[in-house]
């Protein structure tokens, strides 16, 4: 393997085969606390990333796995030549032994990326691919001069094969908490002329919250896109339409925190469902009404990039493809059409896997920021779990080093959660993932409201839920007005997590850029401004980062 590969590849580490992440789950872990926490073997080099090796060992050689094939930049002929070699080798090794129609390279998704090939291979396929790549490299080297074959190691077309991790989902008074309402009144910071991508489960285009300002009506050059359906070879119009459906509901809730607005004078009943416990501890649901609800940057345009399916599940490769799509829309930084990205999705990260912040997803996030786009990421909800101790057995406790990917990306703005109204009193949410990163960097960067946040309820999600588990479930039907005519309802709901905190930061930055346009395309400066003007909550730095985001102070600082 050539040592001149890009710097992050030279620093990568891998996961020990006996490592167990049970301590981060909500139930008692299966791991033995007497186990060695570290052995030198975790630093061994490997072409097949050890998380993938562990999965293959656990599930067997014949189980098909989702993989990301990282191409070798130093391969003769470059990435395109490496991609052709890998595609040919995969086709040869699968041959007639194909288990399912989706086994092999996912060509539609892989077209979005120059650095990676995405696919589904069995454990046996993965190991055979590495063997064939080595044989092809040796054969290619031996065709050169005798001196060349002695002095230069063979260059494989593949640098590393990663597990394509399964990715999961991670506003009324909270707008005041980040001082967005004050910024509107004082500076007219409404987010106008700014486009923010929501990388999530899709956005419900029928929700009236997005109607007043046409938040989802974009320039023809900007197409909403569904990255969960690329295998179906749908045309652009179909992929756009599917990105504007959200049966899972998560993306619509996130989008409503960033942008959109509705007022009672629009002749729509604004109704939200809230959860509470009765006198015996039973959870009940009840509807409440509002006169108006607004996102942090109500006039900001939203680009829906659907990376999680209708059940809220997806793959890291979907996120990578979405990021590459934004790169294409922006001409790789030549013209910034999409100014920011919100990623309230991710997966658990173990520090022993590889150098923290150097996973394929984190690398692409950093590359996106370097191209001029602000990337805001939820830190994760794994800051609290049950640990198995020798002295006391299972003990519930807070956990550090729990920032999720892609929140470990160096250049991303990683966000933790705090109380929606009283952050100085209640501090950082107990569930919010804590820093530092596995390699000792400060994360999260900021905190924002993430507890019991009221935002849009997807119409599709409400219809699929039906009457739900509790009483008072909100439905998608219209409500009769006093005159007897049906009155349309705008449906909202409560949700909690760093998924809700991140869009508060996205909306705040969109509002900032709408009146401080000179900072468009300068995400490093934007990050510095918001970190330097955050409000210190008096909590530990690895809980709160630099503190609570403050939009007014950020605007006034420049």
VOTOR-861765 format. One record per atom (N, C-alpha, C): x, y, z. Coordinates in steps of 0.02 Angstrom, whole numbers, plus 50000, padded with zeros to 5 digits. Example, Ala and Ser with C-alpha at 12.3 -4.5 7.8 and 13.67 -1.06 7.14 Angstrom:
REM VOTOR-861765
506604971650390
506154977550390
506604983550390
506424988850354
506844994750357
506455000250394
REM end
This chain:
REM VOTOR-861765
500424994050000
500005000050000
500445006250000
500305010949957
500715016849950
500615021450010
501165023850040
501135028050099
500945035250084
500915037050020
500755044050003
500015045349997
499605040450015
498875041450014
498695047450056
498105050450044
497915056650077
497995056050153
498135061450188
498335061350259
497855057650304
497215058350293
496755055150340
496805047550335
496995044950277
497045037750270
497655035050308
498175039050312
498785036750347
498685036450421
498165039950447
498065040250519
497525035650544
497185032050499
496615028350520
496795022550566
496335021150611
496395015550656
495795011050647
495795005250680
495255000550671
495024997650737
494464994250735
494134992250797
494354985250818
494484984350882
494664977750909
494084972950903
494234966550887
493704961750876
493294960450938
493584961650998
493224960051059
492894966151090
492854971751053
492554977751082
491794977251080
491464979251134
490734979051138
490484985951156
489964988251121
489704994951134
489074994751175
488964989351211
488354988851250
488264994151302
488804997151326
488755002251378
488385008351355
488265008951290
487905014951266
487165013551257
486965007451270
486255006051261
485885007551325
485215007751318
484815009651375
484725003851424
484914997851404
484864992051449
485564990051472
485594985351519
486234983251546
486664980251491
487294981751488
487734979251435
487914971951446
488104968651391
488334961851395
489084961351406
489444966851396
490174966751402
490394965751474
490974962751481
491264961451547
491704967451566
491574970951622
491974976651640
492704974951655
492854968451664
493534966351677
493934965451612
493594965951555
493934965351491
494444970851481
494984969351447
495474974551432
495164979751386
495214986251404
494914991451362
495334992951300
495964990751300
496394992251243
496924986851235
497034984951173
497594980651155
497914983751093
498574982851083
498904986051026
498624984050958
498284978250956
498024975850892
497504980550861
497204985050902
496694989450874
497004994450824
497674995150826
498004999950782
498264996650719
498164990150710
498414986750651
498074989450588
498464989750534
498184991850470
497744986350441
497234988250405
496784983450374
496434986550314
496364982750261
495994985250203
495244984650216
495044979250246
494334978450265
494264981350336
493884986850341
493804990150406
493534985150457
493804985350518
493634980350568
492894980350588
492534985950587
491814985450598
491474980750547
491714980950485
491444976450434
491674969250447
492304968350466
492544961650482
492144958650540
491994962750590
491594960250646
490894958250624
490594962350581
489924960750556
489934954250517
490444953250475
490494947050437
490594941050483
491014941950533
491134936550581
490494934650618
490094939650635
489484938550673
488934935450630
488864937750568
488294935850527
488454930550475
489094929050465
489274923650419
489504926050351
489874921750317
490164923450253
489654924550198
489074921450203
488584921750149
488064927250158
488094930950212
487624936450223
487844942550183
487374945550148
487524951450107
487584957550153
488114961450145
488234967450185
488244973650140
488014979150168
488074985650134
488784988150144
489124989950090
489824991950095
489954998450057
490485001950079
490745007850044
491465006250024
491605006249960
492275004649935
492645011149922
493165012349961
493555018449957
494115017449905
494105021449852
494575020649797
495255023649814
495775020549787
496455022749800
496635028649754
496765034349784
496945040349745
497605039449707
498045035149732
498705034249701
498715028649649
498135025949633
498115020649583
498305023549514
498715020049476
498895022549409
498275023749367
498215029849341
497605031549303
497095035149345
497215035549411
496765039249455
496145035449476
495665039249505
495065036149534
494625032849482
494585035949422
494155033049371
494405026149350
495055025549343
495345019049325
495245014049381
495325016349443
495215011849500
494495009449503
494025014049490
493315012249491
493155006949438
493445007649379
493325002749326
493584995849346
494184995749376
494474989349397
494034986049450
493834989849500
493424987049553
492754984649526
492434988549483
491784986449455
491864979949416
492414979349378
492534973149340
492654967249386
493054968349438
493204962849484
492584960549521
492164965349542
491544963549577
491084959549531
491034961749468
490624958049420
490874951049409
491544950249405
491834943649394
491724939049454
491824941649514
491794937249573
491074935249591
490594939549575
489894937749589
489654932649538
489744934249474
489574929549421
488884926449429
488864919949427
488234916349432
488044914949504
488464916849552
488334915549622
487934921149655
487634925349615
487254931049641
486684928649686
486654931149747
486134929149795
485494933049782
485544939449767
484954943549755
485094948549700
484564951749673
484654956449618
485044962649636
485064964349701
485414970449721
486134969149742
486374962949735
487064961449753
487524964349700
488074967349722
488544970449675
488594977849686
488854981449637
488944988749641
488284992149626
488104996949668
487505001049656
487705006749610
487615005749545
487845010649496
487485017349502
486805017549510
486475024049514
486725028349572
486835025349631
487075029249688
487815031049679
488205026349652
488925027549645
489075033149596
488615034649551
488735040049503
488795046849537
488535047549598
488565053949633
489255055249663
489655049949671
490295050749706
490875048749661
491415052549664
492025050749628
492495046749671
492415047249737
492895044049782
492685037049804
492035035649802
491785029349830
491345025649780
491345019049787
490845014749756
490415011849811
489765011749802
489305009149851
489015002549825
488914997749870
488644991449847
488444986849903
488264980749883
488074975449930
488464969149911
488864966749958
489274960949946
489234956250006
489304949749993
489354945050048
490044945650080
490104942650140
490764942550171
491274939250128
491074933750096
491534930250050
491714934749991
491234938549966
491374943149911
491894948349931
491824951049992
492284956250015
492994953650018
493074947850048
493744945050055
494034943049987
493604940449942
493834938749875
494024944949836
493664950449846
493814956649811
494514959149830
494674958949893
495344961149915
495884956649885
495754950149884
496244945549856
496334946749781
495784947749745
495834949049673
496164955749659
496034960749701
496344967249691
497094966849700
497314962749749
498034961849760
498344958349700
498004953149675
498274949449618
498324953949556
497804958049546
497814962649488
498374967749495
498494970149556
499024975149567
499704972049554
499814965949578
500454962649567
500574961249493
500044959149459
500104957849387
500274964149349
499964969749369
500094976149336
500804978449348
501044977549410
501724979749427
502244975449391
502114968949386
502594964449355
502674965749281
502184969049250
502234970649179
502714976449166
502904980149220
503394985549213
504104982849212
504584987249218
505294985149218
505444981049280
505994977349278
506194973249335
506344977649395
506664983449383
506824988049438
506184990649469
505704992349426
505074995049453
504724989949497
504704983549477
504354978549515
504694977149582
505374978249584
505734977149647
505634982949695
505654989149669
505694994949712
505024998049731
504504996849691
503865000149702
503334995049722
503034995849780
502514991149801
501914991549755
501554986049745
500954986249703
500424990849731
500094994449687
499574999049707
498884996049694
498524994749747
497864991849740
497364997149718
496854995049681
496334999649660
495895001749719
495874997549770
495464998949829
495915001149886
495715006449920
496085008549980
495815005150042
495145005450050
494835002350108
494115000650091
493854995350122
493154993550115
492824994550183
492354999150185
492025001050247
491334997750253
491114996750313
490414995050325
489995001250311
489475000450271
489015006050258
488515006150316
488665010250366
488285010250429
487555011950418
487125008650457
486435010550458
486375017150495
486005021850465
485935028550492
485235029350521
485175032750578
484525033650610
484355040950621
483745042050640
483515048750655
483755051050723
483985054150728
484145056450796
483525060450825
478885125150853
479405129150888
479085135850908
479005136150960
478685142350984
479165146251028
479205144651090
479625148551136
480365147451125
480555141951094
481265140651083
481555145651034
481145148650991
481395153850946
481665159750986
481335161351041
481565166751084
482215164851120
482295158451136
482885156251172
483525157651133
483495157051067
484085158451026
484075165651000
483585169551023
483505176651007
483375177950933
483025173150901
482855174050831
482305179350822
481835179550869
481295184550863
481585191650870
482055192550916
482365199150924
482755201050862
483085196250830
483475197650770
483025199650712
482425196850709
481955198950657
481725206150668
481545207650729
481295214350744
481825219750735
482435218150755
482965223250753
483315223650685
483405217950652
483805217950591
483445215250529
482835212850537
482485209750481
482805203350458
483065199450505
483415193150489
482915187550483
482615186850423
482095181950411
482345175950370
482975176050348
483225170450308
483085171050234
482855176750210
482685177650140
483295176550095
483175173450037
483695172349986
484225167250007
484095163650060
484555158350082
484235151550069
484635146750046
484405139950034
484755135250082
484365131250118
484645126450166
484405119450149
484875114850141
484705107850127
484545104250192
484005100350191
483815096250248
483925088950229
484455086050256
484645079150241
484305074750293
483745071550273
483335068350324
482845063350292
482235063050318
481735058250294
481285061050240
481425067050217
480985070550170
480615076150205
480245080050166
479845085550193
479145085150163
478635085650204
477945085450181
477765092150148
477725092050082
477595098350046
476885100950056
476435096650081
475735098850090
475625102550155
476125102650199
476015105950264
475955113450254
475435116550281
475325123750272
475875128150302
476285125350345
476835129150375
477315131850322
477375128250265
477845130150213
477525133950155
476885135750164
476515138850108
476625146450103
476605150050158
476605157350157
477215160150121
477795157250132
478405159850103
478675155350047
478285150350027
478505145849973
479175142749987
479275140250048
479925137850068
480195132150025
479745128249996
479955122449957
479945123849882
479765129949862
479765131849792
480455134749774
480845130949736
481545132649724
481665134349651
482245137149639
482485138349572
482495131749533
482315131749468
482295125449430
482955121549431
483505124949444
484155121549447
484235117449510
483815118649560
483855115149624
483275110249630
483415103949624
482895098849627
482945094949692
482375094549727
482335090049784
482485082949759
482775078849803
482975072249779
482925067049833
482695061049813
482635055249857
483225050649843
483665049649893
484245045349885
484125038349911
483525036949934
483365030149956
483075025949900
482915029049843
482575025449789
482995025249725
483655026449730
484065026749670
484105020049635
484025014649672
484045008049641
483485007049591
482945010949598
482365010149555
482445013749488
482995017349479
483125020949416
482545025549398
482265029049447
481725033749434
482015040049402
481595043649364
481835049749333
481845055349385
482105061149365
482195066749411
481545069049442
481015069249401
480365071549427
480105066949481
480185060449471
479945055649521
480355056049584
481015056749578
481445057349637
481295063749675
481125069049639
480945075349671
480295074649709
479795071349678
479145070549710
479195066449773
479605061149773
479665056849831
480025060349889
480465065149872
480815068849925
480345073549961
479765074949932
479275079449963
478705075549995
478835069250010
478395065150051
478785063150113
478435062550169
478795060950232
478365056750278
478255050350261
477875046050306
478205045150374
478865045750378
479215045050442
479105051050487
479055057050458
478895063150496
479485066950525
480065063850529
480635067050562
480885073150523
480975072450457
481235077850417
480785083950416
480125082750415
479645088350415
479695092250481
479765088650536
479835091850601
480465096150603
481015093450579
481655097050576
481595103250532
481295102250472
481235107850425
480815113550453
480295111750491
479865116950520
480205121150573
480725118450604
481115122350652
481555127350615
481825125350558
482265129750520
481885135550489
481325133950455
480995139050414
480245137850414
479885142450379
479165142050374
478815145950429
478165147050419
477795151250465
477055150550451
476655151150502
475925151250493
475615155450548
475085159050531
474735163250579
473995161550577
473665162850633
472955161250639
472535165050587
472755170950567
472375174850519
472355171550450
472755166350440
472735162750377
472145157950373
471685158650421
471065154650424
471215147250431
471745145750467
471935138850481
471995137950556
471715132550581
471775130950652
472475128050664
472865131350706
473545129050721
473515124850784
473615118350776
473515113750831
474115109050838
474315108150900
474885103650915
474675098450966
474985092650960
474885087351009
475465087351058
475305087551123
475825087351175
475705081251219
476245078651247
476215072851291
476325075051363
475955071951408
476055073251480
475835067151519
476025066851582
475835061251625
475285063351673
474815058851684
474275060451730
474495058751802
474005058851848
474175058051919
474435051151937
474315046251893
474575039451907
475175037751863
475405042651825
476005041551785
475875039251714
475235038651695
475085036451627
475195042251578
475485040651520
475595045751468
474955046951430
474775053251426
474185055251388
474385060451337
473975061251286
474085066251234
473485070951232
473635077251223
473085082051217
473265087351166
472765089951130
472905095151081
472895102051114
473335106451090
473335113451111
473365117651047
473125123851051
473115128150993
473565134251003
473775137150947
474205143050947
473935148250899
474125154350910
473955159650863
474445160050805
475055157950817
475565157850764
476145153450784
476485150750735
477095146850745
477575148550688
478205149450705
478695151350655
479335147350664
479665145950607
480335143250610
480825148850628
481445146950641
481945151850661
482085156950605
482105154550543
482205158850484
481625157850437
481045160950450
480425159150417
480435159450341
480845163750311
480835164550238
481395160650203
481775156850239
482315152850210
482015147450164
482325146250107
482115140950062
482415134250086
482045128950074
482255122350098
482325117450039
482885114050036
483005108749987
482965102050022
482485097950002
482385091450035
482825086150002
483285083350040
483705077850018
483535071850062
483145067350035
482885061750075
483405056050076
483675054750135
484185049550142
483955043750186
483405044750223
483115039450263
482435037550234
482275031150235
481665028850202
481045030350245
480485027550224
479855028950258
479825026250329
480285021750346
480325019250414
480855022850455
481175027850425
481695031650461
482365028150462
482485023550415
483115019850413
483475021450348
484135021050349
484525022450288
485245020550298
485655022350250
486365020550250
486805026850245
487405026250271
487875031850267
488015033750195
487995028850150
488125030350079
487595034950050
486975034650076
486465039350054
486665046550070
486945047450130
487165054150151
487745056550108
488205052050094
488785053950052
488555055949983
488085052049954
487815053749888
487465060549889
487095061949943
486755068449949
487255074149953
487795073249989
488305078449994
488635079649926
488765074349889
489055075149823
488565078649776
487915077349785
487405080749745
487425088349757
487495090349820
487555097449836
488185100449804
488725096549805
489335098849772
489205100249699
488825095949666
488665096949596
488235103149586
487735104049629
487305109949623
487705116349631
488215116249673
488615122149686
489225122749640
489265118249591
489845118449547
490495117449584
490475113249636
491065111949678
491345118449706
490895122849727
491105129049760
491155135049714
491045134149649
491105139749603
490525144649610
489935142049623
489345146349634
488925143249689
488875146649745
488525143849803
487775144949795
487425139649775
486695139849771
486375137249835
486695132149864
486475129349927
486955131849980
486715135750028
487155139250074
487315135250137
486875130550154
486985126750215
486635120050212
486835115650257
486555108850261
486415107350334
485825104450347
485665101950414
485645094350412
486025091150458
486045083950462
485865081750532
485225080550543
484985078050608
484935070450605
485435067350575
485465060150567
486185057950580
486285051550592
486965049150603
486965042150633
487555040050656
487615033450687
488135033750743
488085029050790
488545028750846
489255027650821
489725030850854
490425030150836
490825027350894
491255022550880
491715019850930
492415022350916
492755025550965
493415028450952
493925023450927
493845017050943
494345012150923
494275009950850
493765012250815
493665009950746
494215012450700
494315019050700
494825022250658
494895029350683
495375033050655
495495039850680
494855043850678
494685046650735
494045050150743
493985055950694
493405056350661
493295061650611
493565059850543
493795053650532
494085051650468
493685046250433
493065045050455
492635040450419
492455043450351
492235039550302
492055042350237
491545048050244
491065047250288
490545052450296
490845058850325
491265058250375
491575064250405
492035067750355
492405063850316
492845066850265
492445070850215
491865068150194
491445071750145
491135077950175
490965077650239
490705083650273
491235089150273
491845087450291
492375092450292
492515095150222
492475090850172
492585093050103
492035097950082
491425096650105
490865101050090
490975107950121
491205108050183
491335114550215
491885118350179
492405114750158
492945118150122
492715121050055
492165118450028
491905121049965
491465127149975
491345129150038
490975135250051
490285134450081
490115128450104
489445127050131
489475125850206
489035129050243
488985127850315
488645121050326
488925116850368
488625110350384
488505110050459
487865109350477
487655108850547
487435101750561
487695098750614
487585091650628
487355090650700
486855086350709
486645084350776
487175080050808
487335081450872
487865077850906
487685070750924
487025069350932
486805062650951
486475062551019
486115057151032
485735056451094
485985050651136
486645049451134
486935043651168
487355045651229
487185051351259
487565053651316
487355050851383
486915045951383
486655043051445
486505035651432
486725031351478
486625024151467
486705020451533
486665013951528
486765009551586
487445006051579
487875006851629
488525003651628
488534997951679
488894992651661
488964986951706
489604987651746
489554988451811
490134989551854
490244983551900
490874982451920
491024977051967
490734978452036
490754984752057
490554986352125
489804986352134
489434989052086
488714990152096
488274986852043
488584983451995
488184980651941
487964986051893
487364985151862
487134990151814
486994996951847
487285002251820
487215008951848
487065013751790
486535017751797
486385022851747
486845028751757
487135031251703
487615036751709
487695040351644
487965046451648
488145050251589
488795047651560
488875048351495
489455045651460
489795051051419
490465051251424
490835055651379
491055051651318
491395055051271
491615052051208
491035048751172
490455052051170
489865049051140
489605052951080
490005057651053
489795061250993
489715056350935
489155056850900
489015052250844
489305054950779
489455050550732
489625052750664
488985054850628
489005060150589
489585064050567
489765069950612
489515069950674
489675075450720
490405075850738
490795070550724
491515070650738
491905074350684
491575076250629
491925079950576
492205086550604
492825087850591
493165093750619
492825100250601
492615101050539
492365107450515
491615108350522
491265103050540
490545103650551
490405107550615
489815110550618
489585113650681
489155108350715
489415105250767
489085099750801
488695102450861
488065100450866
487595103650912
487345098750965
487365100851027
487055097251082
486395100451101
486045097351148
485365099551166
485335102651235
484895107551242
484755110551307
484005111851312
483785114351369
483075115751382
482815121051334
482185120551315
481925125151264
481805132251290
481675132951355
481515139551382
481995141851436
482265137151475
482675139051533
483345135551533
483755136851482
484405133351478
484885135051534
484835141051562
485285142951617
485125139051681
484485137351689
484275133651749
484415126151741
484205123451684
484215116151675
484835113651638
485195118051606
485825116151575
485745111551515
486245107151506
486275102751448
485835096651460
485465094551410
485015088751415
485415082551434
485125078451478
485485072551503
485655067751446
485235067451394
485345062751339
485845065251287
485995071651288
486415074651236
487115071651237
487365069651180
488025066451176
488575071251199
489045068651235
489585072651264
490245071451227
490675076551230
491345075951204
491825073451257
492465073551245
492765075851182
492695070551129
492955071851070
492975066751018
493475061351039
493475055851004
493925050451021
494665052251017
494825057550978
495525059650973
495645066051012
495175068051056
495295073451103
495095080351082
494715081151027
494505087751005
493865089951042
493775096451046
493175099151079
492565098051035
492085094551061
491415093851033
490955092651091
490325094551090
490005098251036
490275105351031
490095108750977
490305115650968
489835120451004
489185119151000
488675123451028
488115119151056
487675122251095
487045119051114
486475123651094
485885120651085
485285124251066
484685120451093
484095123551094
483505120151122
483355113551086
483265108251126
483125101651097
482635097551137
482315100451188
481845096751229
481125099051216
480705094151199
479985095351190
479865101251143
480175100951085
480115106251035
479495104950992
479085110050984
478485109550943
478645111750872
478505107350824
478605108950754
478125104750712
478205105050647
477725102050600
477655094550609
477035092250605
476885085150602
476715083350530
477085078750501
476955076650433
476255073750426
475885076050376
475205073650365
475205066150352
475695063750312
475725056550297
475845052550361
476275055050405
476425051450467
475815051150511
475445056550516
474855056750558
474335051850533
474235051650467
473735047150439
473925039850450
474565038250446
474785031350457
474735029350530
474825034150575
474775032650646
474055031350667
473575034150633
472875033250651
472715036150718
472405032150761
472205034650827
472765034150878
473305030650860
473895030450905
473765026450968
474225026951015
474195023051077
473805026651132
473805033251130
473505036851185
472875040451164
472585044251210
471985047951196
472155054651167
471675057651131
471775064351105
472255064551047
472345059051010
472805058950954
472565063750900
473015067850874
472845072450821
472765068650755
472245070050718
472145066950653
472235072150599
472215069850537
472335074250480
471685077350454
471135076250488
470495078850463
470425086250476
469975089450440
469815096450453
469345096950512
469345102750545
468925103850603
468365108750586
467735107150602
467185111850587
467275118350625
467165123850590
467185130450622
466495132050649
466425137950680
465785139750710
465235140150657
465415141950596
464915142550544
464725135850514
465045130450537
464875123950512
465325121550456
465695126050424
466135124150369
466795121350397
467065116350363
467705113550387
468255118850387
468635118950441
469195123550447
469835119550443
470265120850395
470885116950389
471325117650450
471685112250465
472125112250524
472845111550503
473275115350535
473995114350528
474215110350588
474475104450576
474625099750630
475355100250652
475445100450717
476115100850746
476175095650802
476795094250822
476895089450876
477535091150914
477605088150972
478215088851012
478705083350994
479345085050996
479865079950990
480485082551025
480925078051043
481525079951081
482135076451052
482715079551063
483345076651042
483805081751011
484425079851000
484885084350965
484665085450893
484235080950867
483935082050801
483545088550799
483255090450855
482875096750859
483325102750874
483895101350907
484355106850924
484725109250861
484945104650819
485335106550760
484955111450715
484315110350699
483975115250655
483885122150685
483905122750752
483915129550781
484555133150760
485115129550758
485735132550736
485725133950661
485465129150622
485415130250550
484985136350534
484405136850567
483975142650555
484305149150576
484665149050631
485015155050655
485535157350604
485915152650578
486435154450529
486125156750464
485575153650443
485215155950383
484975163150392
484705164650451
484475171550464
485065176350463
485625174250492
486235178350492
486475179850421
486515174650380
486775175550312
486315179750269
485665179850286
485195183850246
485315191250253
485625193450307
485775200650316
486515202050319
486925196850321
487655197550320
487915193250262
487695194950201
487835190750143
488575190250126
488985194850151
489695194550136
490015188150165
489665184850211
489945178750241
489705172450205
489295173150152
489105167450112
489725164550079
489815157950084
490405154750056
491005154850102
490905157250164
491455157650213
491255154050277
491135147450273
490875143850331
491345143850391
491995144050380
492455144250437
492365150650478
492265156250443
492145162550477
491475162550513
490975159550481
490315159150512
490355155050577
490705149450574
490785145350634
491145149150689
491675152650670
492045156550720
491605161850753
491195165250713
490755170450739
490255167650789
489935162150772
489415159450816
489705156150878
490295153250872
490605150350932
490865155850979
491115161250951
491395166550993
490855170751026
490245170551000
489705174651028
489195170551067
489325163951076
488855159751113
488855161651187
488295160151220
488205161651291
488445155851334
488905157151377
489165152051423
488625150351475
488415144051477
487915141851525
488225139551591
488885139951596
489215137951658
489265130451666
489205126751611
489265119551614
489935117351586
490105111051598
490745108351574
490805109151498
491405110651475
491495112251404
491315106351360
491405100151383
491235094351342
490495092751344
490115096451384
489385096051383
489105101351338
489325107551347
489015113251313
489415116051255
490035113651243
490445116751193
490585123951213
490495128651166
490595135651182
489975138751214
489415135051215
488825137551249
488215137951204
487715141651226
487075142451192
487125147351134
486895145451076
486915149851018
486525156251031
486785161951008
486475168451019
486485172250953
485935172250917
485905175350850
486005182850853
485695186150901
485765193450907
486495195450917
486835191950962
487535193750975
487975192350915
487815186950878
488205185350818
488145190850766
487525193250755
487415198650707
487765205050728
487725206650792
488015212850816
488775212750819
489065206750814
489795206250820
490165208050756
489795208650700
490125210050635
489775215950601
REM end
